[in-house]
Amino acid sequence: MSEARRYKYPLQLPMSLKATAARLAREDGVSLNQWITAAVAQKIGAVETADALLKRRAATARSGDLTRYLDRAPDMPPVPGDEMPDDASS
């Protein structure tokens, strides 16, 4: 098995984030580098999975689908705290 090419990246983290990542790496029994690499891979997988799902859903959407859904929503004022900000129209 050939080793994947590696790239050294000088990562700068806030101290609190680095300390938490180091603690979690110790708890997992891996190096901080391994833990960060796995975390980045996990995030990439989640983003790419969501992107693929949204593209598949968008491909099957029909013009007017959302309008028909919104037309069924009741015509009532927003729940307190959900109002549009005064500067939303700008």
Steps between C-alpha positions, in 0.01 A plus 500: 500500500645834401492786743286800404686818423506734797488875519624693802266782588586744778167501682436777750225430752369705790655362818165383641421307182844343489479400866161336449618319185813379684288369789265317263795354309649370827163349594485329158859378538625672184733787423361851464598489132306175446199638686492825300543307174206275589289802600569675168421179309173463693399860424585459130288185486205674665518804272537293183218266604268795567602661172425182304165458675396859431602471134295180462199664664538814287515290183151364569344832603231645281426865447227608739553225760609744768232754411226237540644403838522861619146571377374244754667683791258689724491878463584610853747731671842362593562342838649757741874519434463382138418841353702639213754761614412860413799525262420173314375679190832673434 
